[in-house]
Amino acid sequence: MHEIHKILAIGYSVRHIVCSGSKAGYEMYAADAFGDLDTKRCAREYFQLDPLQLHAELKTLKNEIDKVDGLIIGSGFENADFSFLKEDDMRKMLGNAPAKTKEISNKAWLSSRLDDLGIPHPLTYTGRALAEMIDEGERIPLHYPVVAKPAYGGGGTANFFCNNEKELIRWAKQLPDFLYQEYIRGKHASVSTISTKRAAMSVCLNEQLIGVDSLSAPGPFVYCGNISPFITKFSDRVCVLAEELTNELGLLGSNGVDFVITDDGPFVIEVNARLQGSLDTVERSTGLNLVDEHVNAVRGELPERVA
């Protein structure tokens, strides 16, 4: 693998990635929609992206991509089109290839894959499938409330409850490409993993702060941050499951698996095939530098087992 000195991080917000990479000694470049002071302080150069047309602005970064040794793609670009890149530039991707990230980020695809693997997760239907069931007079096998969410996207900002059959039918017909899932009650958590092409390891189990009023969450499913580490009686099981799933999906570098942990055990909610928002708390609680470990994993090296 070629030497990595200059890294461009692209995402909706890349402050955590850029500051971590800078601490590890990489020359960091940043492109996001926020441009906060910490990002600009840690980046050699900063490129502002329009939050209303993130994907459309990717091509404007082509010259900048030519100048760096590596690319780290953050949140907001899970299903972006990178086909405009030359083959040499595609090789600069540090982590999962765009096609892999797009596949994993499709929650409908992931639900089907989890079914195949026999991994507990919420019962899930597309709005289109529900509409067909309704038209054919079939019973909807979901208990209320039902969670509606887009097939792509993160942060929970577009998620909402359907509290009864009338609401579910209305939204399934209006939003046929949305997913409709059974609501799992429990503790929200995530596992941060590091993986090479051969093996995966969990580095931290985190509590997720979801829909917290005191943190000004605008909705019940909005991601507000993390507390790391998180300890539960299911810690070992959750971490092993995250490692097995990371391996099974063929993920590379730093990735995250989101869970809801109930009294009966963990349910997988989604997989983030990229560096996660929990980076800051994971680094503080483990002493690892996740950008450096991400680059090392792409090279085939895992960190020593974290206590």
N, C-alpha and C positions, 0 to 999 in steps of 0.2 A: 504494500500500500504506500502511496506517495506521502511525503511529509506534510503534516498539517500545522500551519502557523497562523494563517489568516482565515477566520470563519465569519460568514455572513449568516445571521439569524433572521428569519422571516416569520412573522406571525401577527396575530391580532395585537398581542402584547408580548414583547420579548425581553423585558427588563430583567427577569430572573435568569434567563439564559445568558444574556450579555454580561451581566455582573459576575455570574459564576465563571464563565469562560475567561473573563479578564483576570479574575483572581488566580486562575490556573496558569496564567501566563500566555494565553492566546491573544492575538491581535483581533479584537472583535469589531464587527460591523453590524449595524442594526437597521431593520426596516419593519416598522409597525405603525399602528394607528394612534398611538398615545404620545410617544416622544417625551416621556417624563424626564426629570432632571437626572435621576440615577442612570437611566438608559444612555443619555447623552454624555454623562460623565465617564461611563465605562466603555463607550464605543469610540473607535477611531473615527468613524464617519457614521452619520445617521441619515436615514431616508424616510421621509414621512409618507404614509399610505393613507388614502381616503377610506375611512371605515365603511362607506356606502358602496364602494366598488373595489374591495380588496383584491379579488381575483383578477379583475381587469387590469390592475396596476402591476401585476407580476412581470409583464413583458418590459416594463420600464426599467427593471432591475437587471436586464440581460448583460449590460456592460459591466455592472458591478460584480455579477456572478463570475464573469470571465476573469476578474482580477483576484479572486480569493481561492484558497486551497480546499475549503470545505463549506458545506451548506447544512444548516440545522433548520428544519421546518417546524414551527410551533403551532399553536392552536389557531383555528380559523381557516386553515388551508388543507384540511383533511381530504377534501374532494376537489381540490384545485387541479387545473390542467397545466402540466409542466412539459407538454409535448413540444413546446417551442425551443426547449433547451437542446444544445448539441450533445452528442454522445459523451464527449469529454466532460462537459458540465454535469451531466447526469451522474457520472462517476464520483462527483464531489459530494453527493448526498451522504450525509453521515447519519446512518440509521436506516429505517425502512424505506424501500422504494415507494414512490408516490402511488403506484398501483396497489401495493400491499396496504398502505395506509388507508386508501379509499375503500378497499374491500372490508377491512376490519372496522372502519368507522361507520359502515352501513349497518345500522342496528337491526334491520330485518335479516340481513345475511348472518349477522352474529347470532341472533336468536336461533336460526335454523342450525347453525354449526354447533351451538351449545346443546341443542336437542340431540344431534348426532353423537356428541361426546358424552351424553348422559349427565351433564353438569347442571345443578339446580339454578334456575333463573326464572324470571317472571313469564307467565303464559302471555304470548304476544301475537297480535293479529294486525295486519294492515287495515286501513279504513276501507280499502277496496274489497278485501276479503270479507269484512264484516258486512258491507253493503250487499254483497252477493248472498250471504247467509240470511240477511233480513228479507231480501226479495224472494228467497226460496222458502221463507217461513220457518227456518231453522232456529233453534234456541241458541242464544249467544252464551258460550260457556265461560263468562267472566263474572266475577263478583265485584260489587261496587264498594268504594269508588274505583274507577278505572283511570289510569294515567295516560294522557295523550301527549305524544312527543314527536318531533320531526325525525325522519329516518337518519338524517345527518345533522350534526351540530352538537355543541356542548354548552356547559354552563347552566343548563336548565331554564334559561330565560323564556323559552317558547313553550315550556311544558305546562299542562293544566289538568285539572280534575274533570272527569265526567261522573257526576254523582248518581245518575240513574239511567235507566234504559232510554228514556226520551232524549236526554242530552247526548248519550253515546250514538244513537241513530242519527241525530242531527249533525254531529261533528264528523262522523264516519263518512257521511255523504258529502259534506262540505270540504273535508280534508282527506281525500282518499289515499294520499301518499303518506299521511301520518301513521304512526304506530300507536296501538292501544294495548296497554299492558295491565295485568293485575297489579294492584298496589301491595307491595311488601312492606310491612311495618317492622321496624328495627333500627339498629344503629347504622348510620352511613359510614363507610370506611373505604379505604383504598390501600392497595399494596404497590409499592414502587419496586420494580424489578430491573435488573441489569442482565442482558443476555448476549451471548455470542451465537454463532451459527450452530454451536454444539451443545450449549448448556445455558441454563437460566438460574439466577438466584434472586431471592427477595432481600431487599436491603432495609425496608422499613414498612411497618403497618401504621397507617394514619387514620385518625378520626376525621371525617369530613363534616364541615359546618355547612348545612344546607337549609336555606330559607329562614335564617335567623333574624328575627325582627330587630334585635338590638344592633345588628350590623347593617341595617337598612335594606334588607333583601326585598326586592319588589315583587317577589312571588314565593310560593311554598317550596319550589324546587331549585331555586337559584343558588349556585355555588358561592360560598362566602369565604372559604379558606380551610385550613387544616390545623390539627393539633397532632404533633408527632413527638414520641411514638405513641401508639394506642395499644393498650393491653386488654385482651379479652380471653375468656376460657377457650375460645376457638382460634387463638392466634396461630398456633402451629398448623392447624388444618387450613386456614385461610391462606397462609404463606405458601404451603405446599401446593394448594390448588392454583394459586397465581403462577407459580413456577411451571407447573404442568401445562397450564393453558398457554402461557407465553411460549413454551417449547412447541406445543401442538400447532400454534398459529404461525410459527416460524418468524417470530419478531426479533429484531436486532437493536441493541443499544438500550437506552433507558425507555421503559414503557410502564404503563400503569393499568391495574385492574380494579374497577370499582365494584364494591359489594354493598349489600344490606345484610347485616348480621342479626338474625332473629334468635329467639330462645332455642330453636331447633338446629341452628347452624347457618352457614353463609349461603347467600344467593348472589350470583354474578349479575351485575346490572349493565356494565359496558366495559369496553377496553379502549384505552387511549394509547394509540400506537405512535407515541411521541413523548418528549419531555413534558412533565406535568406541572401544574400550578403548585403542587406540594414541594417543589424543589427547595425552596428556602428552609422550610421546617425540617425536611429530611436531612439537608446538609448540616443544620444546626444540631440535630439530635444524633447524627452518626459520625460527623467529622469528615465525611466524604465530600469530594467535589464532583457533582453529578455530570457536569459537562466533560470534565476530564475522563471520568469513568465511562461516559457514553462514547467518547472517541476511542478509548482503550478497548471497549467491547467490540467496536467495529473492526479493530485490529485483531480481535480474537482473544483478548485478555479480560478476565474477570477480577474484581477486587477480592481481597481476602475476606473470608466470611465475617459478616458484621455481627457483633454480639447482640 
